[in-house]
Amino acid sequence: MPGFLRHPVALAIIALVLLIIVGSTVAIVPETRQGVVVRFGDPKYIINSYRANEAFGKTGAGIILRVPFVDQIVWIDKRVLSVEMERQQVLSTDQLRLQVDAFARYRIVDPLRMYIAAGNEERVSDALRPILGSALRNELGKRPFAALLSPERGQVMDNIEAGLNRVARQYGAQIVDVRIKRADLPDGAPLESAFNRMRTARSQEALTIRAQGAKQAQIIRAEADANAARIYAESYGKDPQFYDFYRAMQSYRYTFAPERSGDTNIILSPDNEFLRQFQGGR
């Protein structure tokens, strides 16, 4: 039996040293992470870097080799990360104080720049958080509260995203999306006052619409009466006798209608002018 087999402790030490060397030489790169290889504090190269529209399973993930005890890998997430903004108070142009909650989503697209500028993702989030709050206050301060309830909200988000992206590029990040979770009025008197102003504004708007509708109805009614008078005049000019007969029949129908006369008796002399159509129109 060889001599070294007689010393199991030595064998265990040798196996442990080999495992340490292999662990320091071989690294497993996951699909969801990219790494910066640092040698004596100096970043050398990037492994499994982010590429837009890359297919899952066809990235640089897998097993790689590095210089043992010399190369260190700083892992950086390739997935979309989120930065939450603390609740901010914003004053809109219509003098409403809003309590706003928002968040931004970003991705590290330049890990080398991110490592040099920040070192890790937490510092990137810490740097973007106050910028998000400042951009939100500046943008919402230019608009009334109603803008957050209209399609104009999309333009507000685009402007905030563009301003935040200019800062994010300094950290090797790219803003994917910015969203407002909540935009509420403060509780108490300010909220009730805002509701009263909104109620008054809607009431005034309703009165304006109602007045415009009444005006339009009068115009339509006047045009209809004018058209009716014109048609009557044209008909009278074409056949005066028929027109006189037709108007007389309409008058009889209206006067002698059962629902109008009821039990009332109407007494007229036979030669009354009103009944001349019954006498052949003489």
C-alpha positions as CSV (number, residue, x, y, z in Angstrom):
1,M,0.0,0.0,0.0
2,P,1.4,3.4,-0.9
3,G,2.6,5.5,2.0
4,F,0.3,8.4,1.5
5,L,-2.8,6.2,1.7
6,R,-1.7,5.5,5.3
7,H,-2.4,9.1,6.3
8,P,-6.1,10.0,5.7
9,V,-5.7,13.4,7.2
10,A,-3.2,14.3,4.6
11,L,-5.5,13.0,1.9
12,A,-8.3,15.2,3.2
13,I,-6.1,18.3,3.2
14,I,-5.0,17.6,-0.3
15,A,-8.6,17.1,-1.5
16,L,-9.7,20.3,0.3
17,V,-6.8,22.3,-1.4
18,L,-7.8,20.9,-4.8
19,L,-11.5,21.9,-4.2
20,I,-10.4,25.4,-3.2
21,I,-8.3,25.7,-6.4
22,V,-11.1,24.4,-8.6
23,G,-13.6,26.7,-6.9
24,S,-11.3,29.7,-7.5
25,T,-10.7,28.7,-11.1
26,V,-14.2,27.6,-12.3
27,A,-17.2,29.9,-12.1
28,I,-20.8,29.2,-13.1
29,V,-22.5,32.1,-14.9
30,P,-26.3,32.1,-14.5
31,E,-28.7,33.3,-17.2
32,T,-30.0,36.2,-15.1
33,R,-26.7,37.7,-14.2
34,Q,-23.8,39.5,-15.8
35,G,-20.4,39.8,-14.3
36,V,-17.4,42.2,-14.1
37,V,-14.1,40.4,-13.7
38,V,-11.9,42.5,-11.4
39,R,-8.2,41.8,-11.0
40,F,-6.5,43.6,-8.1
41,G,-9.3,46.1,-8.1
42,D,-9.1,46.8,-11.8
43,P,-12.1,45.7,-13.9
44,K,-10.8,43.7,-16.9
45,Y,-13.7,42.4,-18.9
46,I,-17.5,41.6,-18.9
47,I,-19.0,38.1,-18.9
48,N,-22.6,37.4,-20.1
49,S,-23.3,41.1,-20.7
50,Y,-26.9,42.2,-21.5
51,R,-28.0,42.4,-25.1
52,A,-31.4,43.6,-26.2
53,N,-33.8,40.9,-27.5
54,E,-31.4,38.1,-26.7
55,A,-32.9,34.6,-26.6
56,F,-33.0,32.7,-23.4
57,G,-30.5,29.9,-23.5
58,K,-28.3,31.6,-26.1
59,T,-26.4,34.0,-23.9
60,G,-22.9,33.8,-22.3
61,A,-24.2,31.7,-19.4
62,G,-22.4,28.5,-18.4
63,I,-19.0,27.5,-17.0
64,I,-16.0,29.8,-17.4
65,L,-12.4,29.8,-16.2
66,R,-10.6,32.5,-14.4
67,V,-7.2,33.1,-12.7
68,P,-7.5,31.6,-9.3
69,F,-7.1,33.8,-6.2
70,V,-6.5,36.8,-8.6
71,D,-9.8,37.4,-10.5
72,Q,-12.9,38.3,-8.6
73,I,-16.3,38.4,-10.2
74,V,-18.8,41.2,-9.3
75,W,-22.3,39.9,-10.2
76,I,-24.9,42.3,-11.6
77,D,-28.5,41.5,-12.2
78,K,-29.6,41.4,-15.9
79,R,-33.3,41.5,-15.0
80,V,-35.5,44.6,-14.7
81,L,-35.1,46.2,-11.3
82,S,-37.4,48.5,-9.4
83,V,-36.8,51.7,-7.4
84,E,-39.6,52.9,-5.2
85,M,-40.1,56.6,-4.5
86,E,-41.2,57.7,-1.0
87,R,-44.5,59.5,-0.9
88,Q,-44.0,63.1,-2.1
89,Q,-46.2,66.1,-1.7
90,V,-46.7,68.0,-5.0
91,L,-48.5,71.3,-5.6
92,S,-50.4,71.4,-8.9
93,T,-51.1,74.5,-10.9
94,D,-54.7,74.6,-9.5
95,Q,-53.2,74.9,-6.0
96,L,-54.0,71.3,-4.9
97,R,-51.5,69.5,-2.7
98,L,-51.2,65.9,-3.9
99,Q,-49.8,63.0,-2.1
100,V,-48.0,61.0,-4.9
101,D,-46.5,57.5,-4.8
102,A,-44.5,56.4,-7.9
103,F,-41.9,53.9,-9.0
104,A,-39.5,53.4,-11.8
105,R,-38.2,50.2,-13.4
106,Y,-34.7,50.0,-14.9
107,R,-32.1,47.6,-16.2
108,I,-28.3,47.6,-16.1
109,V,-27.2,47.7,-19.7
110,D,-23.5,48.8,-19.2
111,P,-22.2,46.8,-16.2
112,L,-18.7,48.2,-16.5
113,R,-19.9,51.8,-16.2
114,M,-22.2,50.8,-13.4
115,Y,-19.4,49.2,-11.4
116,I,-17.1,52.2,-11.8
117,A,-19.8,54.8,-11.0
118,A,-21.8,52.9,-8.2
119,G,-20.4,49.5,-7.5
120,N,-23.7,47.7,-7.1
121,E,-27.4,47.9,-7.9
122,E,-28.4,49.3,-4.4
123,R,-26.3,52.4,-5.0
124,V,-27.9,52.9,-8.4
125,S,-31.4,52.7,-6.8
126,D,-30.3,55.2,-4.1
127,A,-29.0,57.6,-6.7
128,L,-32.2,57.3,-8.9
129,R,-34.7,57.7,-6.1
130,P,-34.2,61.4,-5.3
131,I,-34.0,62.2,-9.0
132,L,-37.3,60.4,-9.6
133,G,-38.9,62.5,-6.8
134,S,-37.5,65.8,-8.2
135,A,-38.6,65.0,-11.8
136,L,-42.1,64.1,-10.6
137,R,-42.5,67.3,-8.6
138,N,-41.2,69.4,-11.5
139,E,-43.5,67.8,-14.1
140,L,-46.7,67.6,-12.0
141,G,-46.1,71.2,-10.8
142,K,-46.7,72.4,-14.4
143,R,-50.1,70.8,-14.7
144,P,-53.5,70.7,-13.0
145,F,-54.8,67.8,-11.0
146,A,-57.2,66.8,-13.8
147,A,-54.2,66.1,-16.1
148,L,-53.6,62.9,-14.1
149,L,-57.1,61.7,-15.0
150,S,-56.8,62.4,-18.7
151,P,-54.7,61.0,-21.6
152,E,-52.2,63.8,-20.8
153,R,-51.0,61.5,-18.0
154,G,-49.1,59.5,-20.6
155,Q,-47.1,62.5,-21.8
156,V,-46.3,63.4,-18.1
157,M,-44.9,59.9,-17.6
158,D,-42.8,60.1,-20.9
159,N,-41.3,63.4,-19.7
160,I,-40.4,62.0,-16.3
161,E,-38.9,58.9,-17.9
162,A,-36.8,61.0,-20.3
163,G,-35.4,63.2,-17.5
164,L,-34.6,60.2,-15.3
165,N,-33.0,58.4,-18.2
166,R,-30.4,61.1,-18.6
167,V,-29.2,60.5,-15.1
168,A,-29.5,56.7,-15.3
169,R,-27.1,56.6,-18.3
170,Q,-24.4,57.9,-16.0
171,Y,-24.7,54.7,-14.0
172,G,-24.9,52.3,-17.0
173,A,-28.7,51.9,-16.5
174,Q,-31.7,52.3,-18.8
175,I,-35.1,53.3,-17.6
176,V,-37.8,50.9,-18.7
177,D,-40.9,52.4,-17.3
178,V,-42.1,55.1,-14.8
179,R,-45.5,54.8,-13.2
180,I,-47.6,56.7,-10.6
181,K,-49.2,54.3,-8.2
182,R,-51.4,56.8,-6.4
183,A,-52.1,60.5,-6.5
184,D,-54.4,61.4,-3.6
185,L,-55.5,64.6,-2.1
186,P,-54.7,65.1,1.6
187,D,-57.4,64.0,4.1
188,G,-59.5,66.6,6.0
189,A,-60.3,70.1,5.0
190,P,-58.1,70.3,1.9
191,L,-59.8,67.2,0.4
192,E,-63.3,68.6,1.1
193,S,-62.4,72.0,-0.3
194,A,-61.1,70.3,-3.4
195,F,-64.3,68.3,-3.8
196,N,-66.4,71.5,-3.4
197,R,-64.4,73.3,-6.0
198,M,-64.8,70.3,-8.4
199,R,-68.5,70.1,-7.7
200,T,-68.9,73.9,-8.3
201,A,-67.0,73.7,-11.6
202,R,-69.1,70.8,-12.8
203,S,-72.3,72.6,-11.9
204,Q,-71.2,75.7,-13.8
205,E,-70.3,73.5,-16.8
206,A,-73.7,71.8,-16.7
207,L,-75.4,75.2,-16.6
208,T,-73.4,76.3,-19.6
209,I,-74.2,73.1,-21.6
210,R,-77.9,73.4,-20.6
211,A,-78.0,77.1,-21.8
212,Q,-76.4,76.2,-25.1
213,G,-78.9,73.4,-25.6
214,A,-81.8,75.7,-24.9
215,K,-80.4,78.3,-27.4
216,Q,-79.9,75.6,-30.0
217,A,-83.5,74.3,-29.4
218,Q,-84.9,77.8,-30.0
219,I,-82.9,78.2,-33.2
220,I,-84.2,74.8,-34.5
221,R,-87.8,75.6,-33.5
222,A,-87.6,79.0,-35.2
223,E,-86.2,77.5,-38.4
224,A,-88.9,74.8,-38.3
225,D,-91.7,77.4,-37.9
226,A,-90.2,79.4,-40.7
227,N,-90.1,76.4,-43.0
228,A,-93.7,75.5,-42.1
229,A,-94.8,79.0,-42.9
230,R,-93.0,78.9,-46.2
231,I,-94.6,75.6,-47.1
232,Y,-98.0,76.8,-46.2
233,A,-97.5,80.0,-48.3
234,E,-96.3,77.9,-51.3
235,S,-99.3,75.6,-51.0
236,Y,-101.7,78.5,-50.7
237,G,-100.2,80.1,-53.8
238,K,-100.6,76.9,-55.8
239,D,-104.3,76.1,-55.0
240,P,-106.0,78.7,-52.7
241,Q,-109.3,76.8,-52.7
242,F,-107.8,73.5,-51.6
243,Y,-105.7,75.3,-49.0
244,D,-108.8,77.0,-47.6
245,F,-110.7,73.7,-47.5
246,Y,-107.8,71.9,-45.8
247,R,-107.5,74.6,-43.2
248,A,-111.2,74.5,-42.5
249,M,-111.2,70.7,-42.1
250,Q,-108.3,71.0,-39.6
251,S,-110.2,73.7,-37.7
252,Y,-113.4,71.5,-37.5
253,R,-111.3,68.5,-36.3
254,Y,-109.8,70.6,-33.6
255,T,-113.0,72.3,-32.5
256,F,-115.4,69.4,-32.6
257,A,-113.0,66.8,-31.2
258,P,-114.7,64.7,-28.5
259,E,-111.8,65.0,-26.1
260,R,-112.0,68.8,-26.3
261,S,-115.8,69.4,-26.4
262,G,-116.8,66.7,-24.0
263,D,-120.4,67.2,-22.9
264,T,-120.4,70.8,-24.1
265,N,-122.9,71.7,-26.8
266,I,-122.0,74.0,-29.6
267,I,-124.8,76.0,-31.1
268,L,-124.2,77.8,-34.4
269,S,-126.5,79.2,-37.0
270,P,-126.6,77.4,-40.4
271,D,-125.4,80.5,-42.2
272,N,-122.4,81.0,-39.8
273,E,-119.2,81.8,-41.7
274,F,-117.4,79.1,-39.7
275,L,-119.6,76.4,-41.4
276,R,-119.4,77.7,-44.9
277,Q,-117.4,74.6,-46.0
278,F,-120.5,72.5,-45.1
279,Q,-122.4,74.7,-47.5
280,G,-120.2,74.0,-50.4
281,G,-117.7,76.7,-49.7
282,R,-119.9,79.5,-50.7
